[in-house]
Amino acid sequence: MNETLPSSNQPPKWIRWVARIWSIPIIVFVLVFLLGTLWSELTNAPPDPYAVEDITFGDQLPPIFIAVSTLGLALAWRWEKFGGIFSLVFTAGFYITLLIQGPFPTEFRTLTPYLLGLIVLIPGILFVVSGTRSGSK
């Protein structure tokens, strides 16, 4: 027999689908970016001629956190709650790293990384809500 949860415990299906549709362009963009970086390394492409100095590890952390957070969004397609929490933890690491590197910006131009982090944060929250309400892992 097919048991169903009461309608108050089931998440609305639109929460799951908004999170999934929102995560698709993020996952595709990060995959294209990672494949481009890997291709550049494999083909020994010349370095950026406009780079002024070497990039420190601290400057590399925010993109790494966003890439790993995107992995959480991909995991959330199968395990909503786990993938959503995974994504939220690494997005929090992204924000903490940005705050450690400098004070909170007041100009819109310097606020851009914080706004880009929201693009990954929102589907992570939606996946956690959907996974919690449906009782999945």
N, CA, C and O atoms as a DFTB+ gen file, in Angstrom:
548 C
 N C O
     1  1       0.826      -1.171       0.000
     2  2       0.000       0.000       0.000
     3  2       0.875       1.240       0.000
     4  3       1.965       1.256       0.572
     5  1       0.395       2.232      -0.625
     6  2       1.139       3.482      -0.735
     7  2       0.703       4.430       0.366
     8  3      -0.414       4.946       0.369
     9  1       1.627       4.647       1.310
    10  2       1.316       5.571       2.395
    11  2       1.778       6.962       1.995
    12  3       2.854       7.139       1.426
    13  1       0.959       7.924       2.299
    14  2       1.327       9.309       2.000
    15  2       1.330      10.104       3.288
    16  3       0.565       9.829       4.212
    17  1       2.192      11.080       3.331
    18  2       2.249      11.967       4.481
    19  2       1.080      12.934       4.415
    20  3       0.576      13.229       3.332
    21  1       0.650      13.423       5.555
    22  2      -0.372      14.459       5.511
    23  2       0.125      15.654       4.719
    24  3       1.323      15.939       4.682
    25  1      -0.801      16.344       4.091
    26  2      -0.409      17.443       3.210
    27  2       0.339      18.548       3.942
    28  3       1.088      19.288       3.305
    29  1       0.169      18.692       5.256
    30  2       0.874      19.738       5.997
    31  2       2.353      19.418       6.145
    32  3       3.168      20.325       6.315
    33  1       2.719      18.107       6.081
    34  2       4.125      17.725       6.218
    35  2       4.856      17.658       4.880
    36  3       6.086      17.674       4.853
    37  1       4.139      17.586       3.798
    38  2       4.778      17.492       2.490
    39  2       5.142      18.891       2.002
    40  3       4.331      19.814       2.080
    41  1       6.364      19.042       1.499
    42  2       6.725      20.357       0.970
    43  2       6.002      20.588      -0.345
    44  3       5.757      19.647      -1.100
    45  1       5.663      21.828      -0.616
    46  2       5.092      22.092      -1.942
    47  2       6.115      21.710      -3.015
    48  3       7.308      21.973      -2.870
    49  1       5.635      21.090      -4.085
    50  2       6.550      20.637      -5.143
    51  2       7.278      21.806      -5.789
    52  3       8.373      21.625      -6.323
    53  1       6.699      22.992      -5.753
    54  2       7.342      24.127      -6.400
    55  2       8.640      24.503      -5.699
    56  3       9.550      25.026      -6.343
    57  1       8.752      24.250      -4.386
    58  2      10.012      24.570      -3.679
    59  2      11.141      23.730      -4.264
    60  3      12.218      24.243      -4.568
    61  1      10.882      22.433      -4.416
    62  2      11.899      21.527      -4.971
    63  2      12.270      21.930      -6.397
    64  3      13.448      21.951      -6.755
    65  1      11.265      22.248      -7.208
    66  2      11.540      22.554      -8.607
    67  2      12.167      23.931      -8.795
    68  3      12.972      24.115      -9.708
    69  1      11.822      24.884      -7.967
    70  2      12.500      26.189      -8.039
    71  2      13.973      26.012      -7.693
    72  3      14.841      26.571      -8.362
    73  1      14.257      25.232      -6.646
    74  2      15.653      24.986      -6.257
    75  2      16.408      24.263      -7.371
    76  3      17.553      24.608      -7.665
    77  1      15.784      23.273      -7.987
    78  2      16.463      22.524      -9.050
    79  2      16.701      23.389     -10.285
    80  3      17.797      23.394     -10.847
    81  1      15.670      24.117     -10.702
    82  2      15.822      24.960     -11.897
    83  2      16.834      26.067     -11.645
    84  3      17.609      26.416     -12.535
    85  1      16.831      26.626     -10.430
    86  2      17.778      27.676     -10.079
    87  2      19.203      27.129     -10.067
    88  3      20.139      27.837     -10.437
    89  1      19.374      25.880      -9.648
    90  2      20.721      25.329      -9.526
    91  2      21.317      24.908     -10.867
    92  3      22.539      24.810     -10.985
    93  1      20.492      24.658     -11.872
    94  2      21.019      24.204     -13.170
    95  2      22.011      25.197     -13.774
    96  3      23.122      24.788     -14.110
    97  1      21.666      26.499     -13.934
    98  2      22.650      27.408     -14.539
    99  2      23.898      27.587     -13.679
   100  3      24.986      27.815     -14.210
   101  1      23.755      27.489     -12.374
   102  2      24.920      27.614     -11.495
   103  2      25.868      26.446     -11.725
   104  3      27.075      26.633     -11.879
   105  1      25.308      25.232     -11.748
   106  2      26.130      24.034     -11.955
   107  2      26.794      24.072     -13.330
   108  3      27.977      23.756     -13.458
   109  1      26.042      24.454     -14.349
   110  2      26.603      24.518     -15.712
   111  2      27.723      25.550     -15.776
   112  3      28.777      25.278     -16.351
   113  1      27.511      26.733     -15.195
   114  2      28.542      27.782     -15.230
   115  2      29.817      27.326     -14.534
   116  3      30.913      27.509     -15.063
   117  1      29.682      26.736     -13.357
   118  2      30.867      26.290     -12.622
   119  2      31.575      25.164     -13.374
   120  3      32.805      25.127     -13.408
   121  1      30.817      24.247     -13.975
   122  2      31.448      23.183     -14.762
   123  2      32.219      23.746     -15.955
   124  3      33.338      23.314     -16.231
   125  1      31.623      24.711     -16.663
   126  2      32.311      25.327     -17.802
   127  2      33.576      26.040     -17.326
   128  3      34.628      25.948     -17.958
   129  1      33.459      26.747     -16.214
   130  2      34.619      27.458     -15.664
   131  2      35.725      26.477     -15.270
   132  3      36.895      26.700     -15.582
   133  1      35.352      25.388     -14.583
   134  2      36.354      24.406     -14.163
   135  2      36.969      23.684     -15.355
   136  3      38.176      23.442     -15.377
   137  1      36.151      23.340     -16.345
   138  2      36.697      22.686     -17.541
   139  2      37.625      23.630     -18.308
   140  3      38.652      23.197     -18.831
   141  1      37.276      24.896     -18.378
   142  2      38.149      25.872     -19.038
   143  2      39.474      26.031     -18.318
   144  3      40.527      26.128     -18.948
   145  1      39.416      26.058     -16.995
   146  2      40.647      26.160     -16.208
   147  2      41.496      24.907     -16.384
   148  3      42.714      24.992     -16.545
   149  1      40.854      23.750     -16.353
   150  2      41.587      22.492     -16.545
   151  2      42.193      22.422     -17.938
   152  3      43.338      21.998     -18.094
   153  1      41.437      22.834     -18.953
   154  2      41.935      22.833     -20.322
   155  2      43.137      23.778     -20.459
   156  3      44.112      23.455     -21.137
   157  1      43.059      24.921     -19.823
   158  2      44.162      25.882     -19.859
   159  2      45.428      25.294     -19.235
   160  3      46.536      25.514     -19.724
   161  1      45.244      24.546     -18.149
   162  2      46.394      23.921     -17.498
   163  2      46.962      22.778     -18.333
   164  3      48.179      22.614     -18.412
   165  1      46.095      21.993     -18.951
   166  2      46.558      20.847     -19.736
   167  2      47.257      21.251     -21.028
   168  3      48.173      20.563     -21.477
   169  1      46.837      22.354     -21.624
   170  2      47.428      22.784     -22.888
   171  2      48.561      23.779     -22.696
   172  3      49.091      24.315     -23.669
   173  1      48.932      24.025     -21.458
   174  2      50.000      24.983     -21.140
   175  2      49.757      26.340     -21.792
   176  3      50.652      26.923     -22.403
   177  1      48.541      26.823     -21.651
   178  2      48.194      28.141     -22.193
   179  2      49.026      29.210     -21.494
   180  3      49.380      29.058     -20.325
   181  1      49.335      30.282     -22.201
   182  2      50.141      31.332     -21.569
   183  2      49.374      31.978     -20.421
   184  3      48.149      32.079     -20.478
   185  1      50.072      32.411     -19.393
   186  2      49.403      33.057     -18.270
   187  2      48.807      34.404     -18.683
   188  3      49.106      34.932     -19.754
   189  1      47.975      34.934     -17.827
   190  2      47.315      36.207     -18.084
   191  2      48.371      37.308     -18.209
   192  3      49.103      37.562     -17.253
   193  1      48.463      37.966     -19.369
   194  2      49.485      39.003     -19.522
   195  2      49.184      40.260     -18.712
   196  3      50.065      41.099     -18.524
   197  1      47.967      40.398     -18.239
   198  2      47.602      41.592     -17.485
   199  2      47.685      41.397     -15.981
   200  3      47.384      42.316     -15.219
   201  1      48.089      40.211     -15.545
   202  2      48.222      39.955     -14.114
   203  2      49.391      40.769     -13.570
   204  3      50.484      40.768     -14.137
   205  1      49.148      41.450     -12.482
   206  2      50.168      42.312     -11.894
   207  2      51.070      41.518     -10.964
   208  3      52.283      41.724     -10.941
   209  1      50.483      40.622     -10.207
   210  2      51.259      39.838      -9.256
   211  2      50.620      38.460      -9.115
   212  3      49.536      38.199      -9.638
   213  1      51.308      37.605      -8.409
   214  2      50.774      36.264      -8.180
   215  2      49.545      36.339      -7.277
   216  3      49.413      37.241      -6.451
   217  1      48.658      35.373      -7.456
   218  2      47.451      35.303      -6.641
   219  2      47.766      34.482      -5.401
   220  3      48.302      33.378      -5.506
   221  1      47.441      35.007      -4.240
   222  2      47.701      34.300      -2.992
   223  2      46.633      33.237      -2.756
   224  3      45.572      33.245      -3.380
   225  1      46.938      32.329      -1.844
   226  2      45.974      31.278      -1.516
   227  2      44.699      31.870      -0.928
   228  3      43.607      31.368      -1.194
   229  1      44.823      32.926      -0.134
   230  2      43.648      33.583       0.438
   231  2      42.734      34.165      -0.624
   232  3      41.516      34.194      -0.450
   233  1      43.316      34.629      -1.729
   234  2      42.505      35.153      -2.825
   235  2      41.841      34.031      -3.620
   236  3      40.831      34.258      -4.287
   237  1      42.393      32.840      -3.555
   238  2      41.822      31.707      -4.272
   239  2      40.709      31.009      -3.488
   240  3      39.938      30.241      -4.063
   241  1      40.619      31.269      -2.182
   242  2      39.630      30.568      -1.362
   243  2      38.175      30.856      -1.735
   244  3      37.397      29.907      -1.834
   245  1      37.760      32.114      -1.948
   246  2      36.343      32.325      -2.277
   247  2      35.864      31.564      -3.516
   248  3      34.794      30.959      -3.455
   249  1      36.599      31.559      -4.640
   250  2      36.119      30.747      -5.768
   251  2      36.103      29.248      -5.469
   252  3      35.246      28.522      -5.974
   253  1      37.047      28.785      -4.652
   254  2      37.060      27.371      -4.276
   255  2      35.821      27.041      -3.455
   256  3      35.175      26.018      -3.683
   257  1      35.485      27.912      -2.492
   258  2      34.294      27.691      -1.674
   259  2      33.027      27.674      -2.524
   260  3      32.144      26.848      -2.292
   261  1      32.923      28.565      -3.498
   262  2      31.735      28.597      -4.354
   263  2      31.668      27.335      -5.222
   264  3      30.584      26.789      -5.431
   265  1      32.805      26.874      -5.724
   266  2      32.817      25.656      -6.547
   267  2      32.389      24.442      -5.723
   268  3      31.615      23.612      -6.201
   269  1      32.884      24.332      -4.497
   270  2      32.508      23.201      -3.642
   271  2      31.046      23.337      -3.212
   272  3      30.340      22.337      -3.084
   273  1      30.597      24.568      -2.991
   274  2      29.193      24.794      -2.665
   275  2      28.284      24.370      -3.816
   276  3      27.186      23.858      -3.598
   277  1      28.751      24.587      -5.032
   278  2      27.992      24.149      -6.205
   279  2      27.933      22.630      -6.271
   280  3      26.936      22.071      -6.728
   281  1      28.974      21.964      -5.827
   282  2      28.934      20.502      -5.723
   283  2      27.804      20.087      -4.786
   284  3      27.124      19.091      -5.031
   285  1      27.606      20.849      -3.716
   286  2      26.489      20.572      -2.810
   287  2      25.144      20.706      -3.500
   288  3      24.223      19.936      -3.227
   289  1      25.026      21.691      -4.403
   290  2      23.772      21.843      -5.147
   291  2      23.538      20.645      -6.056
   292  3      22.402      20.198      -6.220
   293  1      24.603      20.127      -6.644
   294  2      24.464      18.942      -7.492
   295  2      24.082      17.718      -6.650
   296  3      23.267      16.903      -7.081
   297  1      24.664      17.585      -5.457
   298  2      24.311      16.474      -4.568
   299  2      22.861      16.576      -4.096
   300  3      22.210      15.566      -3.828
   301  1      22.369      17.808      -3.999
   302  2      21.008      18.017      -3.510
   303  2      19.954      17.502      -4.481
   304  3      18.800      17.325      -4.090
   305  1      20.313      17.261      -5.706
   306  2      19.346      16.673      -6.638
   307  2      18.977      15.261      -6.185
   308  3      17.860      14.806      -6.427
   309  1      19.893      14.579      -5.541
   310  2      19.626      13.214      -5.064
   311  2      19.275      13.214      -3.578
   312  3      18.296      12.588      -3.171
   313  1      20.065      13.907      -2.773
   314  2      19.862      13.985      -1.325
   315  2      19.658      15.456      -0.971
   316  3      20.618      16.188      -0.732
   317  1      18.413      15.869      -0.942
   318  2      18.088      17.289      -0.808
   319  2      18.666      17.917       0.454
   320  3      19.374      18.922       0.388
   321  1      18.368      17.330       1.582
   322  2      18.787      17.929       2.848
   323  2      20.307      17.934       2.989
   324  3      20.894      18.953       3.352
   325  1      20.942      16.801       2.705
   326  2      22.403      16.705       2.813
   327  2      23.092      17.682       1.854
   328  3      23.988      18.424       2.257
   329  1      22.673      17.677       0.594
   330  2      23.295      18.562      -0.389
   331  2      23.056      20.027      -0.079
   332  3      23.942      20.859      -0.273
   333  1      21.858      20.347       0.406
   334  2      21.563      21.731       0.768
   335  2      22.417      22.207       1.931
   336  3      22.949      23.317       1.897
   337  1      22.553      21.374       2.965
   338  2      23.394      21.739       4.115
   339  2      24.847      21.842       3.683
   340  3      25.551      22.763       4.098
   341  1      25.300      20.920       2.864
   342  2      26.668      20.949       2.330
   343  2      26.918      22.277       1.610
   344  3      27.947      22.923       1.811
   345  1      25.970      22.665       0.779
   346  2      26.086      23.909       0.033
   347  2      26.086      25.116       0.970
   348  3      26.873      26.043       0.782
   349  1      25.221      25.112       1.968
   350  2      25.140      26.237       2.896
   351  2      26.415      26.390       3.730
   352  3      26.852      27.509       4.000
   353  1      27.004      25.274       4.132
   354  2      28.239      25.341       4.931
   355  2      29.363      25.988       4.120
   356  3      30.079      26.850       4.630
   357  1      29.519      25.580       2.873
   358  2      30.603      26.140       2.073
   359  2      30.289      27.563       1.597
   360  3      31.211      28.341       1.355
   361  1      29.020      27.912       1.462
   362  2      28.676      29.297       1.155
   363  2      28.971      30.175       2.364
   364  3      29.414      31.313       2.209
   365  1      28.728      29.656       3.569
   366  2      29.090      30.396       4.785
   367  2      30.607      30.598       4.839
   368  3      31.080      31.670       5.219
   369  1      31.366      29.568       4.459
   370  2      32.824      29.712       4.387
   371  2      33.231      30.779       3.386
   372  3      34.187      31.519       3.618
   373  1      32.518      30.861       2.286
   374  2      32.763      31.895       1.274
   375  2      32.583      33.282       1.886
   376  3      33.439      34.152       1.730
   377  1      31.465      33.480       2.581
   378  2      31.197      34.790       3.187
   379  2      32.191      35.114       4.298
   380  3      32.635      36.256       4.415
   381  1      32.541      34.135       5.106
   382  2      33.511      34.366       6.184
   383  2      34.863      34.755       5.597
   384  3      35.527      35.655       6.109
   385  1      35.271      34.084       4.529
   386  2      36.541      34.409       3.876
   387  2      36.522      35.834       3.326
   388  3      37.505      36.564       3.457
   389  1      35.412      36.228       2.712
   390  2      35.313      37.590       2.195
   391  2      35.398      38.616       3.321
   392  3      36.049      39.650       3.170
   393  1      34.748      38.339       4.446
   394  2      34.773      39.279       5.565
   395  2      36.149      39.344       6.222
   396  3      36.549      40.401       6.710
   397  1      36.872      38.235       6.240
   398  2      38.220      38.239       6.814
   399  2      39.176      39.024       5.923
   400  3      40.065      39.712       6.425
   401  1      39.002      38.929       4.610
   402  2      39.904      39.599       3.681
   403  2      39.761      41.113       3.709
   404  3      40.707      41.816       3.351
   405  1      38.643      41.626       4.109
   406  2      38.471      43.073       4.158
   407  2      37.147      43.445       4.785
   408  3      36.286      42.585       4.975
   409  1      36.972      44.703       5.108
   410  2      35.717      45.130       5.730
   411  2      34.547      45.008       4.750
   412  3      34.735      44.921       3.537
   413  1      33.347      45.004       5.308
   414  2      32.158      44.920       4.475
   415  2      32.091      46.158       3.588
   416  3      32.214      47.276       4.088
   417  1      31.898      45.984       2.292
   418  2      31.935      47.117       1.365
   419  2      30.699      48.011       1.484
   420  3      29.626      47.576       1.902
   421  1      30.886      49.255       1.107
   422  2      29.776      50.206       1.124
   423  2      29.370      50.623      -0.287
   424  3      28.264      51.127      -0.482
   425  1      30.230      50.425      -1.256
   426  2      29.910      50.765      -2.639
   427  2      29.319      49.545      -3.342
   428  3      29.642      48.405      -3.009
   429  1      28.453      49.801      -4.314
   430  2      27.793      48.691      -5.022
   431  2      28.797      47.842      -5.784
   432  3      28.663      46.619      -5.823
   433  1      29.791      48.461      -6.386
   434  2      30.759      47.722      -7.199
   435  2      31.519      46.697      -6.367
   436  3      31.810      45.600      -6.843
   437  1      31.839      47.050      -5.133
   438  2      32.581      46.125      -4.275
   439  2      31.655      45.168      -3.532
   440  3      32.124      44.267      -2.836
   441  1      30.361      45.354      -3.674
   442  2      29.382      44.469      -3.046
   443  2      29.084      43.251      -3.920
   444  3      28.411      42.325      -3.468
   445  1      29.565      43.234      -5.143
   446  2      29.245      42.198      -6.122
   447  2      29.533      40.776      -5.624
   448  3      28.675      39.915      -5.816
   449  1      30.667      40.468      -5.006
   450  2      30.883      39.083      -4.556
   451  2      29.832      38.625      -3.547
   452  3      29.424      37.463      -3.563
   453  1      29.397      39.516      -2.684
   454  2      28.375      39.154      -1.701
   455  2      27.049      38.841      -2.381
   456  3      26.341      37.917      -1.982
   457  1      26.719      39.613      -3.406
   458  2      25.477      39.369      -4.142
   459  2      25.567      38.079      -4.950
   460  3      24.578      37.355      -5.068
   461  1      26.736      37.785      -5.505
   462  2      26.910      36.531      -6.248
   463  2      26.796      35.320      -5.326
   464  3      26.316      34.263      -5.736
   465  1      27.237      35.480      -4.085
   466  2      27.086      34.393      -3.117
   467  2      25.628      34.081      -2.824
   468  3      25.278      32.936      -2.539
   469  1      24.770      35.108      -2.894
   470  2      23.338      34.893      -2.680
   471  2      22.739      33.989      -3.745
   472  3      21.788      33.252      -3.486
   473  1      23.302      34.053      -4.943
   474  2      22.797      33.221      -6.039
   475  2      22.951      31.739      -5.707
   476  3      22.131      30.921      -6.126
   477  1      23.982      31.392      -4.968
   478  2      24.199      30.000      -4.564
   479  2      23.486      29.708      -3.243
   480  3      23.063      28.577      -3.005
   481  1      23.355      30.707      -2.397
   482  2      22.760      30.522      -1.075
   483  2      21.269      30.187      -1.146
   484  3      20.797      29.312      -0.419
   485  1      20.535      30.866      -2.005
   486  2      19.076      30.709      -2.050
   487  2      18.640      29.285      -2.440
   488  3      17.791      28.722      -1.748
   489  1      19.179      28.668      -3.519
   490  2      18.740      27.289      -3.786
   491  2      19.176      26.318      -2.693
   492  3      18.506      25.311      -2.461
   493  1      20.296      26.606      -2.016
   494  2      20.705      25.749      -0.897
   495  2      19.670      25.768       0.213
   496  3      19.333      24.729       0.781
   497  1      19.164      26.969       0.520
   498  2      18.128      27.089       1.546
   499  2      16.862      26.360       1.102
   500  3      16.236      25.657       1.895
   501  1      16.487      26.527      -0.165
   502  2      15.277      25.860      -0.666
   503  2      15.410      24.341      -0.620
   504  3      14.444      23.649      -0.299
   505  1      16.595      23.813      -0.937
   506  2      16.803      22.367      -0.852
   507  2      16.684      21.879       0.593
   508  3      16.105      20.821       0.839
   509  1      17.220      22.633       1.541
   510  2      17.128      22.230       2.949
   511  2      15.674      22.242       3.410
   512  3      15.226      21.325       4.098
   513  1      14.942      23.284       3.027
   514  2      13.524      23.356       3.403
   515  2      12.755      22.192       2.808
   516  3      11.978      21.541       3.506
   517  1      12.960      21.926       1.540
   518  2      12.258      20.830       0.888
   519  2      12.643      19.484       1.484
   520  3      11.778      18.640       1.715
   521  1      13.925      19.275       1.734
   522  2      14.376      18.018       2.308
   523  2      13.892      17.812       3.740
   524  3      13.572      16.692       4.136
   525  1      13.841      18.886       4.508
   526  2      13.371      18.789       5.886
   527  2      11.879      18.477       5.941
   528  3      11.435      17.649       6.737
   529  1      11.124      19.139       5.100
   530  2       9.673      18.936       5.099
   531  2       9.272      17.578       4.543
   532  3       8.254      17.012       4.943
   533  1      10.080      17.052       3.612
   534  2       9.727      15.749       3.046
   535  2      10.292      14.596       3.857
   536  3       9.910      13.445       3.645
   537  1      11.203      14.891       4.790
   538  2      11.777      13.854       5.633
   539  2      12.873      13.060       4.958
   540  3      13.211      11.969       5.418
   541  1      13.446      13.587       3.862
   542  2      14.528      12.872       3.167
   543  2      15.845      13.167       3.833
   544  3      15.934      13.989       4.746
   545  1      16.893      12.465       3.350
   546  2      18.237      12.648       3.911
   547  2      18.856      13.914       3.417
   548  3      19.987      14.231       3.785
